[in-house]
Amino acid sequence: MLTNTEHIFKMDSLKLFKNKKSGYWYVRYSRGHEKSLKTKDRAVAEKAFKKATRKMVEDRLVRIDRENKTTLSEFTKEYLRISGGTKADPSKRSDKLSLETLAKFIEGGGGRYLHTITTKLAAQFISDLAKAGLGNETINTYLRRIKAAMNAAVDWKYLDASPFQKVKQLKVEKKLPRFLYGKEIKKLFKAITDEDFKRMVYFYVHTGCRRAELVRLKWGDIVKIKGAYVITIQKTKTSNQRIIDANAEAAKLIDSMKRGQKDAYVFPRWRTPDAVTRLFRKYADASKVPHIRLHDLRHTTASHLVMAGVDLKAVAEILGHTRTSTTDIYAHLVPDHLKNAMSKLEGSFSMEEIENDKVVSIKKGKK
């Protein structure tokens, strides 16, 4: 029930009303969404109200027209073109793969009209992916990408609501990160016969860089300041510039390499991240070290840092993590002496001592 209002006019889903207390006229679009017309004149308010209604009807007609003419394939092309300008290549590839997978699995494929994709079809799509053998983590990646695309379709007035809005992420069992121990690292490097690639992998382990960051790294990004090398990662996954202080091993590697011009790539033979992954897979298989991926080298860097006593916040900065939850997966590796350090506090002022008034006075040095 409206309070302090009078002269309510309705047209479609809009409502025009006057606030008795202030005397101003308002338009209510939906519950909790109101806009003042900044006038106390009824005739002016009604004119503005009719104009707003016409605009809403026109927008709805445009949306209906777009819905009836736009296929999933057509929208996909437009979405990839527009959104791709602000995304890194891996994200663009993931968007494309996710939307193409949707077209592959739903009835009608890419030729299906966008507005005919229902919530039921969206749920069936997720179910079909699971039946096809895809893991929950992979399905969730597709789901996140498609949800973002469908939200854009709503913003661009192709849809009234996203059919994926109520589709929930699947539960994923959290796995501890796979990292290499000393003997496994030795076996891996022994298997790598390409010396250039061996240097790249060695650099990877001692800096914690991502594969795409190594591919794009140029000699101008590595400078010597007060006798120590500083590496600047110009373009990262999170688009934030990152600085890495090279350790002694990374410095030795840099000194052993032939330095090029500032615009020259440090590892010029590999121009795409996927090329690095394919070659790593070959040597990983040859090493006989079980179940290792290229990304596990970053896990190796992080894990050995944490086990050496480096705090998680510092590790997050080194690896370029923007969310603490990403680095928290290494918390179980925190050294026992650091875990035990906090336990020393337990007997200093226990609840029992506090309740019995036995807390030591720091100032007087007595109970």
VENRA-V103015 format. One record per backbone hydrogen bond with DSSP energy under -1.0 kcal/mol. NH is the residue of the N-H (numbers start at 1). CO is the residue of the C=O. E is the energy in kcal/mol with one decimal. If there is no record, write none. Layout:
nh co e
NH CO E
NH CO E
This chain:
nh co e
6 18 -1.7
9 16 -2.8
11 14 -2.2
14 11 -2.0
15 28 -1.6
16 9 -3.7
17 26 -2.4
18 6 -2.2
19 24 -2.8
20 4 -3.8
23 19 -3.2
25 39 -2.4
26 17 -3.5
27 35 -2.5
28 15 -3.1
29 33 -2.5
30 33 -1.1
33 30 -2.5
35 27 -2.4
37 25 -2.8
45 41 -2.1
46 42 -2.7
47 43 -1.9
48 44 -2.2
49 45 -2.4
50 46 -2.4
51 47 -1.9
52 48 -2.2
53 49 -2.1
54 50 -2.4
55 51 -2.1
56 52 -2.0
57 53 -2.4
58 54 -2.7
59 55 -2.5
60 56 -2.1
61 57 -2.5
62 58 -2.5
63 59 -2.3
64 60 -2.7
65 61 -2.6
66 62 -2.5
67 63 -3.0
68 64 -2.3
70 66 -1.9
72 112 -2.7
73 110 -2.9
75 71 -2.5
76 72 -2.5
77 73 -1.9
78 74 -1.9
79 75 -3.2
80 76 -2.6
81 77 -1.8
82 78 -2.5
83 79 -2.8
84 80 -1.2
86 83 -1.4
87 84 -1.0
92 88 -2.1
93 89 -2.5
94 90 -2.1
95 91 -2.4
96 92 -2.3
97 93 -2.6
98 94 -2.3
99 95 -2.3
100 96 -2.2
101 97 -2.2
102 98 -1.9
103 99 -2.0
104 100 -1.8
105 101 -1.9
106 102 -2.0
109 106 -1.8
111 108 -1.2
112 109 -1.5
114 70 -2.7
116 113 -1.6
117 114 -1.5
122 118 -2.1
123 119 -2.4
124 120 -2.3
125 121 -2.3
126 122 -1.7
127 123 -2.0
128 124 -2.6
129 125 -1.9
130 126 -1.7
131 127 -2.1
132 128 -1.7
133 130 -1.4
134 129 -1.9
139 135 -2.5
140 136 -2.5
141 137 -1.5
142 138 -2.1
143 139 -2.6
144 140 -2.5
145 141 -2.0
146 142 -2.6
147 143 -2.6
148 144 -1.9
149 145 -1.8
150 146 -2.7
151 147 -2.3
152 148 -1.6
153 149 -1.8
154 150 -1.6
155 151 -2.3
156 152 -2.5
157 154 -1.5
158 153 -3.2
159 153 -1.3
165 162 -1.3
167 164 -1.1
185 181 -2.4
186 182 -2.0
187 183 -2.1
188 184 -2.2
189 185 -2.5
190 186 -2.0
191 187 -1.3
192 188 -1.0
198 194 -2.3
199 195 -2.1
200 196 -1.8
201 197 -2.6
202 198 -2.4
203 199 -2.4
204 200 -2.3
205 201 -2.4
206 202 -2.0
208 204 -2.3
214 210 -1.8
215 211 -2.1
216 212 -1.7
219 264 -2.4
220 262 -2.0
221 218 -2.0
222 219 -1.4
223 230 -2.2
225 228 -3.2
228 225 -1.6
230 223 -3.2
231 244 -3.3
232 221 -2.6
233 242 -3.5
239 236 -1.1
242 233 -2.0
244 231 -3.1
246 229 -1.9
251 247 -2.4
252 248 -2.2
253 249 -2.0
254 250 -2.4
255 251 -2.5
256 252 -1.5
264 261 -1.7
266 217 -2.4
270 267 -1.1
276 272 -1.2
277 273 -2.0
278 274 -2.5
279 275 -1.8
280 276 -2.2
281 277 -2.5
282 278 -1.5
283 279 -1.8
284 280 -2.9
285 281 -2.1
286 282 -1.6
287 283 -1.7
297 294 -2.0
298 295 -1.0
299 295 -1.4
300 296 -2.1
301 297 -2.2
302 298 -2.6
303 299 -2.9
304 300 -2.3
305 301 -1.7
306 302 -2.4
307 303 -2.5
308 304 -1.1
309 306 -1.8
310 305 -2.3
315 311 -1.9
316 312 -2.4
317 313 -1.8
318 314 -2.2
319 315 -2.5
320 316 -1.3
321 316 -2.5
326 323 -1.2
328 324 -1.8
330 327 -2.1
331 328 -1.9
333 330 -2.0
334 331 -1.8
338 335 -1.1
339 335 -1.8
340 336 -3.2
345 342 -1.5
346 343 -1.3
348 345 -1.2
354 350 -2.1
355 351 -2.5
356 352 -1.8
357 354 -1.2
358 353 -3.2
361 366 -2.0
365 361 -2.5
